[in-house]
């Protein structure tokens, strides 16, 4: 079933997948959207993958949240790993009413520890940590259409297939970085940054994003 799950849309996480996912310490999660405007655009697809490479592609029907998907995304003992969690978490709450917790963002981790580059996309991280060159031709496509192409489904699956490997790679880098000049460790700084994400999500959801099409706030600027 794991092999077919990569290219099959499901209305919810199958029960057997859910039990496996709930037993994991971390699970990879991504979303595909109609667009990037909160309140106008909806979640079209939710992709999930565990450390055994079991991929599940869930096609929800907003505003109703699939029960098993909601159970997993709110399960307190499984960390949901996103790349650019700010967008995914905000849309999951606005579109499906799911308040994701706990979660971590690999883009934040990358920006904290990969200070030798300005390239923090998932494509760059997968290439550096796993040696796989992700195909991104389907990134900007119509995810709301009734029938998704094989290329879209493969693209969606690949976005979570390597995400936990990226997460592990970044954790190792952060641990190796050690203490910063102020005395705080890079790991401590990362944890504090991750804990700040829910506050940023609330600011964006409540209209305090006044830059980058609503995804960046100047609230803390001078």
C-alpha positions in Angstrom: 0.0 0.0 0.0 2.9 2.4 0.7 4.0 2.3 -3.0 0.5 3.1 -4.3 -0.1 5.8 -1.7 2.5 8.0 -3.3 0.3 8.4 -6.4 -3.2 7.9 -5.0 -5.4 10.7 -3.5 -7.3 9.8 -0.4 -10.1 11.7 1.5 -8.3 11.0 4.8 -5.4 9.1 6.3 -6.2 5.4 6.2 -6.5 3.9 9.7 -3.4 1.6 9.3 -1.3 4.6 8.2 -2.6 6.7 11.1 -1.5 4.2 13.7 2.0 4.1 12.1 2.2 7.8 11.9 1.0 8.3 15.5 3.8 6.0 16.7 6.5 8.2 15.1 8.4 10.9 16.9 8.3 13.1 13.8 6.3 13.1 10.6 6.9 15.1 7.5 4.0 17.4 6.3 3.4 19.7 3.4 0.4 21.3 1.6 -0.5 22.4 -1.8 -2.8 25.4 -2.1 -5.1 27.2 -4.6 -3.0 30.3 -4.0 -1.3 32.3 -1.3 -4.2 34.5 -0.1 -5.6 33.6 3.3 -9.3 33.7 3.4 -9.6 33.4 -0.4 -7.6 30.3 -1.2 -7.9 26.8 0.3 -5.8 23.8 1.0 -6.0 21.4 -1.9 -3.7 18.6 -0.8 -1.9 17.5 2.4 1.1 15.3 2.0 2.6 13.2 4.8 5.5 10.8 5.1 7.1 8.9 8.0 10.7 7.5 8.4 9.7 4.3 6.6 8.9 6.4 3.5 5.2 5.7 3.8 3.6 8.6 1.8 0.0 9.6 2.0 -1.7 12.2 -0.1 -4.9 13.5 1.5 -7.3 15.6 -0.5 -9.6 17.4 2.0 -12.9 19.2 1.3 -12.7 22.6 3.2 -13.9 23.7 5.6 -14.4 20.2 7.0 -11.2 18.6 8.3 -10.6 14.9 7.7 -10.8 13.3 11.2 -7.7 11.2 11.0 -5.7 14.1 9.5 -6.8 16.3 12.4 -6.0 13.7 15.0 -2.4 13.4 13.6 -1.8 17.1 13.2 -2.9 17.8 16.7 -1.3 14.7 18.4 1.0 16.1 21.2 3.6 13.4 20.9 4.3 13.6 17.2 6.3 16.6 15.9 5.1 17.8 12.6 8.0 18.8 10.4 7.3 21.4 7.7 9.4 23.5 5.3 8.1 27.0 5.7 5.7 26.1 8.5 4.3 29.7 8.7 2.3 29.3 5.4 1.3 25.6 5.9 0.2 26.0 9.5 -1.7 29.2 8.8 -3.6 27.7 5.9 -4.4 24.5 7.8 -6.0 26.6 10.5 -7.8 29.0 8.2 -8.9 26.4 5.6 -9.6 23.4 7.7 -9.8 24.7 11.3 -6.8 22.5 12.4 -4.5 24.0 15.0 -1.3 22.1 14.3 1.0 21.3 17.3 3.7 20.7 18.0 5.7 21.5 14.8 9.1 22.5 13.5 10.2 24.4 10.4 13.3 23.3 8.4 13.5 26.7 6.7 14.0 28.4 10.1 16.6 25.8 11.0 18.4 26.3 7.7 18.5 30.1 8.2 19.9 29.7 11.7 22.7 27.3 10.9 23.4 27.5 7.1 24.8 31.1 7.4 27.2 30.4 4.5 24.4 30.7 1.9 21.2 32.7 1.1 19.7 29.6 -0.5 17.2 28.0 1.9 14.6 26.3 -0.5 13.6 22.7 0.0 15.2 21.9 -3.3 18.6 23.2 -2.1 18.3 21.5 1.2 17.4 18.1 -0.3 20.3 18.4 -2.8 22.8 19.2 0.0 21.6 16.7 2.6 20.4 13.8 0.5 22.1 14.4 -2.9 18.7 14.3 -4.7 17.8 17.0 -7.3 14.1 17.6 -6.9 12.0 18.3 -10.0 10.0 21.5 -9.4 8.1 21.9 -12.7 4.7 21.3 -11.1 5.3 23.8 -8.3 3.1 26.5 -9.8 0.2 24.5 -11.1 -3.6 24.1 -10.6 -3.9 22.0 -7.5 -7.7 22.5 -7.3 -8.6 20.8 -10.6 -10.6 17.6 -10.3 -7.9 15.3 -11.7 -4.3 15.8 -10.8 -1.6 14.7 -13.2 0.9 12.0 -12.5 3.6 14.7 -12.5 1.7 16.7 -9.8 1.3 13.7 -7.6 5.0 12.7 -7.9 6.0 16.3 -7.1 3.7 16.4 -4.1 5.0 13.1 -2.8 8.7 14.1 -3.3 8.1 17.2 -1.2 7.7 15.1 1.9 9.7 12.0 0.9 13.1 13.5 1.9 11.9 16.1 4.5 12.8 14.1 7.6 16.3 13.4 6.2 16.7 17.2 5.8 15.4 17.7 9.3 18.0 15.2 10.7 20.8 16.8 8.7 19.9 20.3 10.1 19.6 19.0 13.6 23.2 17.5 13.3 24.5 20.8 11.9 22.9 22.8 14.7 24.3 20.5 17.4 27.8 20.8 15.8 27.5 24.6 15.7 27.6 24.8 19.5 27.7 28.1 21.4 27.2 31.4 19.7 29.2 34.5 20.8 26.5 35.5 23.4 26.8 32.1 25.1 23.5 30.6 23.9 23.8 27.4 21.9 22.5 27.3 18.3 20.2 24.5 19.5 18.7 26.7 22.2 18.3 29.6 19.7 16.6 27.2 17.3 14.1 26.0 19.9 13.2 29.6 20.9 12.8 30.5 17.3 10.5 27.5 16.7 8.5 28.4 19.8 7.9 31.9 18.3 6.3 30.5 15.1 2.8 30.1 16.6 2.9 33.8 17.5 3.9 34.7 14.0 1.0 32.6 12.6 -1.5 34.4 14.8 -0.2 37.7 13.7 -0.6 36.7 10.0 -4.0 35.2 10.6 -5.2 38.4 12.3 -4.1 40.7 9.6 -0.8 42.0 10.9 1.1 40.9 7.8 1.7 44.1 6.0 4.5 43.0 3.7 5.2 40.2 1.2 1.5 39.8 0.4 0.6 39.5 4.0 3.3 37.0 5.0 5.7 39.4 6.7 4.9 41.9 9.5 6.6 45.2 10.4 5.1 45.0 13.9 8.5 44.8 15.5 10.2 47.3 13.3 11.3 50.7 14.6 
